[in-house]
Amino acid sequence: MSGKIYIAVREDAPFDPARTTPTEAEVRRDLIAAAVAPVLEGAAGGTQVGNAKVTAIFGTEDGRAGNFTIVGEDPMAEQIVREMLDHADGALGAYGIAAVFECDDLMVGEYMAHDTAIKAGHADAYVVHCQSDAPNEAATPDQAPYKSIEIYYDVDDIPEAQNPLEFREAACAVIESALSDAGAGEWAGAESGSGEVNFGFEVTDFERAEKIVRAAVKGTPFEGIREITRYSEDEQFAAE
C-alpha cells in the first residue's frame, strides 16, 4: 500500500519572516529526515518530497501521531492554528513541522522510519503519521489465504557461549516485535532439530514480512539467517 509518511517534530518558535537561521525544531526535522531518507529509499521505495506544517499529539508511547492535521505553508494559517491551540488546553495537540516522504510500502516505511529515528538518537522527539493513497482498499484478513514464513538458523553459526534455544528465543523476540509493530505478522510457533533452530510467523504479505525481518536483524547478533521459507496453502517454497 503506497502513500505519504509525515515525520513531525514539535515547533515552539512562532513564524518570524525576518528569521534567517533555522529553529531547533527545523534542525531536528532535517537531521531525522537525513537519517531516514536513504533507509526508506532502499527498503520501502521512499522519496522525500518536501516539508509540511502540522498539528499532532506529540510524545505518544508508540510514536504515532494523534489528531494529525496538515496546516499548510501560508504564514497566516500557522498563526490561526497557534491561536486555536492556545485556547484548546492541549486537547488538539501541538504545532509542528514535518518532513514528507512518498513510499511504495507504507507498513515497511513506517517501521523503518521509527527504527531509524530511534537508532539515530531521536526517540521521543518526533511522531509519525501515515496517509494511504487508497484508504478504502485495505485487504480483509478474514478473506486472505493463510500464509506463513519460517526462519532458520544453523546451530553451528550460533556463538558457542550461547545456548541455541536461548538464541532462538531472543531472535524470535526481536523479529516478532518488528512484525507486530508493522502489523505484518504474528508468531506461529518454534522448533529445534538436528543442527538447526527455527520459528515461524503468520503473515499477510511475503515480500513485506521478509523485508521487515531482514531490516530488524541487520547489524544484530541475529543477522545470520540461513534461510526463510514461505508457506501458502499446500505449497511451500524457499524465499530468494
C-alpha positions as CSV (number, residue, x, y, z in Angstrom):
1,M,0.0,0.0,0.0
2,S,1.5,3.3,-1.1
3,G,1.1,6.8,0.4
4,K,2.8,9.5,2.3
5,I,4.7,9.4,5.6
6,Y,5.0,12.5,7.7
7,I,7.8,12.6,10.3
8,A,6.9,15.5,12.5
9,V,8.7,17.3,15.4
10,R,7.1,19.9,17.7
11,E,7.9,23.5,16.8
12,D,7.7,26.1,19.7
13,A,9.1,29.1,17.8
14,P,6.4,31.1,16.1
15,F,6.8,32.1,12.5
16,D,9.1,35.1,12.0
17,P,9.6,36.3,8.4
18,A,12.8,38.1,9.4
19,R,14.5,35.0,10.8
20,T,17.5,33.7,8.8
21,T,18.7,30.8,10.9
22,P,16.8,27.5,11.4
23,T,14.9,26.9,14.6
24,E,15.9,23.9,16.9
25,A,12.8,22.1,15.5
26,E,13.9,22.6,11.9
27,V,17.4,21.3,12.7
28,R,15.9,18.2,14.4
29,R,13.5,17.6,11.5
30,D,16.3,17.8,8.9
31,L,18.5,15.5,10.9
32,I,15.8,12.9,11.2
33,A,14.9,13.2,7.5
34,A,18.6,12.9,6.5
35,A,18.9,9.7,8.5
36,V,15.6,8.2,7.3
37,A,15.8,9.1,3.6
38,P,18.3,6.5,2.4
39,V,16.7,3.8,4.5
40,L,13.2,4.4,3.2
41,E,14.5,4.6,-0.4
42,G,16.1,1.2,-0.1
43,A,13.5,-0.6,2.0
44,A,10.2,0.9,1.0
45,G,10.6,2.8,-2.2
46,G,10.6,6.1,-0.3
47,T,11.4,9.5,-1.7
48,Q,11.4,12.8,0.3
49,V,9.0,15.2,-1.4
50,G,9.2,18.3,0.9
51,N,8.1,19.6,4.2
52,A,4.8,20.4,5.9
53,K,3.3,22.3,8.8
54,V,1.1,20.2,11.0
55,T,-0.7,19.7,14.3
56,A,-0.4,16.4,16.2
57,I,-0.3,14.8,19.6
58,F,3.4,14.5,20.5
59,G,5.1,12.2,23.0
60,T,2.8,9.2,22.3
61,E,4.1,5.9,23.5
62,D,4.1,4.2,20.1
63,G,5.4,7.2,18.3
64,R,2.3,7.5,16.1
65,A,0.6,10.9,15.7
66,G,-2.9,11.5,17.1
67,N,-5.4,14.1,15.8
68,F,-3.0,14.8,12.9
69,T,-3.8,17.7,10.6
70,I,-1.8,19.4,7.8
71,V,-1.8,23.2,8.3
72,G,-0.2,24.4,5.0
73,E,2.6,26.7,4.3
74,D,0.7,30.0,4.5
75,P,2.2,32.0,7.5
76,M,-1.3,33.3,8.3
77,A,-2.6,29.7,8.6
78,E,0.2,29.0,11.1
79,Q,-0.9,32.0,13.2
80,I,-4.5,31.0,13.2
81,V,-3.6,27.4,14.2
82,R,-1.4,28.7,17.1
83,E,-4.2,30.9,18.4
84,M,-6.6,28.0,18.2
85,L,-4.3,25.7,20.1
86,D,-3.6,28.4,22.7
87,H,-7.3,28.1,23.7
88,A,-7.6,24.4,23.4
89,D,-5.8,23.4,26.6
90,G,-3.7,20.9,24.6
91,A,-6.7,18.8,23.6
92,L,-6.0,19.3,19.9
93,G,-2.3,18.5,20.1
94,A,0.6,20.9,19.4
95,Y,2.0,22.7,16.4
96,G,4.8,21.0,14.5
97,I,6.7,20.7,11.3
98,A,7.2,17.6,9.3
99,A,9.4,16.0,6.6
100,V,7.2,14.4,4.0
101,F,8.1,11.1,2.2
102,E,6.2,9.3,-0.6
103,C,6.5,5.5,-0.1
104,D,5.5,2.5,-2.1
105,D,5.1,0.4,1.0
106,L,3.6,2.3,4.0
107,M,3.9,-0.6,6.5
108,V,7.6,-1.2,5.9
109,G,8.2,2.6,5.6
110,E,6.5,3.4,8.9
111,Y,8.5,0.7,10.7
112,M,11.8,1.7,9.1
113,A,11.2,5.4,9.9
114,H,10.6,4.6,13.6
115,D,13.6,2.2,13.8
116,T,16.0,4.6,12.1
117,A,14.9,7.7,14.0
118,I,15.3,5.9,17.3
119,K,18.7,4.4,16.4
120,A,19.8,7.9,15.3
121,G,19.1,9.2,18.9
122,H,15.8,11.0,18.3
123,A,13.5,8.9,20.5
124,D,10.5,10.8,21.9
125,A,11.4,13.8,19.7
126,Y,9.0,13.1,16.8
127,V,5.8,11.4,15.7
128,V,5.0,9.6,12.5
129,H,1.7,9.8,10.5
130,C,0.9,7.6,7.5
131,Q,-1.6,8.6,4.8
132,S,-2.6,5.9,2.4
133,D,-3.2,6.7,-1.3
134,A,-6.1,4.1,-1.2
135,P,-7.6,4.1,2.3
136,N,-10.7,2.1,1.2
137,E,-8.8,-0.7,-0.5
138,A,-7.3,-2.4,2.6
139,A,-7.3,-6.1,2.5
140,T,-9.7,-8.0,4.6
141,P,-7.7,-10.5,6.7
142,D,-10.6,-13.0,7.0
143,Q,-10.7,-13.4,3.3
144,A,-6.9,-13.7,2.7
145,P,-5.4,-17.2,2.2
146,Y,-3.2,-18.4,5.1
147,K,0.5,-17.5,4.7
148,S,3.4,-18.0,6.9
149,I,7.2,-17.7,6.9
150,E,9.7,-19.9,8.7
151,I,13.1,-18.5,9.8
152,Y,16.1,-20.9,10.1
153,Y,19.4,-20.6,11.9
154,D,22.2,-23.2,11.8
155,V,23.3,-24.1,15.3
156,D,27.0,-24.1,14.1
157,D,26.6,-20.4,13.4
158,I,25.4,-19.5,16.9
159,P,28.1,-18.3,19.3
160,E,29.5,-21.2,21.4
161,A,28.8,-19.3,24.6
162,Q,25.1,-19.1,23.9
163,N,22.5,-21.8,24.3
164,P,20.8,-22.4,20.9
165,L,17.3,-22.3,22.4
166,E,18.0,-19.1,24.2
167,F,19.4,-17.7,21.0
168,R,16.3,-18.7,19.1
169,E,14.0,-17.1,21.7
170,A,16.0,-13.8,21.6
171,A,16.0,-13.7,17.8
172,C,12.3,-14.5,17.8
173,A,11.5,-11.7,20.2
174,V,13.3,-9.1,18.0
175,I,11.6,-10.2,14.8
176,E,8.2,-10.7,16.4
177,S,8.3,-7.1,17.8
178,A,9.2,-5.7,14.3
179,L,6.4,-7.6,12.6
180,S,3.9,-6.8,15.2
181,D,4.7,-3.1,15.2
182,A,4.3,-3.0,11.4
183,G,1.0,-5.0,11.6
184,A,2.7,-7.5,9.2
185,G,2.7,-10.8,11.1
186,E,2.2,-12.7,14.3
187,W,4.0,-15.6,16.0
188,A,3.0,-19.1,14.8
189,G,5.4,-21.5,16.5
190,A,9.0,-22.6,17.1
191,E,11.0,-25.8,16.7
192,S,14.5,-27.1,17.0
193,G,16.0,-30.0,15.1
194,S,19.3,-31.6,14.1
195,G,21.8,-28.8,13.8
196,E,19.2,-26.1,13.4
197,V,16.6,-23.9,15.2
198,N,13.6,-22.2,13.6
199,F,10.5,-20.3,14.3
200,G,7.5,-19.1,12.2
201,F,5.1,-16.3,11.8
202,E,1.7,-16.0,10.1
203,V,2.0,-13.1,7.7
204,T,-0.2,-11.1,5.3
205,D,2.4,-10.4,2.6
206,F,5.6,-12.4,2.0
207,E,7.7,-9.6,0.5
208,R,6.7,-7.1,3.2
209,A,7.3,-9.5,6.0
210,E,10.7,-10.6,4.7
211,K,11.9,-7.0,4.3
212,I,10.9,-6.3,7.9
213,V,12.7,-9.4,9.1
214,R,15.9,-8.6,7.3
215,A,15.8,-5.0,8.5
216,A,15.1,-5.9,12.1
217,V,18.1,-8.2,12.4
218,K,20.6,-6.2,10.3
219,G,23.6,-5.3,12.5
220,T,22.5,-7.5,15.3
221,P,23.7,-11.0,16.5
222,F,20.7,-12.4,14.7
223,E,21.7,-11.3,11.2
224,G,23.0,-14.7,10.1
225,I,19.6,-16.2,9.0
226,R,20.3,-19.4,6.9
227,E,17.0,-19.2,5.0
228,I,13.4,-18.0,5.1
229,T,10.8,-20.4,3.7
230,R,7.3,-19.5,2.7
231,Y,4.1,-21.5,3.1
232,S,0.8,-20.8,1.4
233,E,-2.0,-23.2,1.5
234,D,-0.5,-26.6,0.3
235,E,2.7,-25.1,-1.3
236,Q,5.9,-24.3,0.4
237,F,9.0,-22.8,-1.2
238,A,12.2,-21.1,-0.2
239,A,12.5,-17.4,-0.3
240,E,15.2,-16.0,-2.5
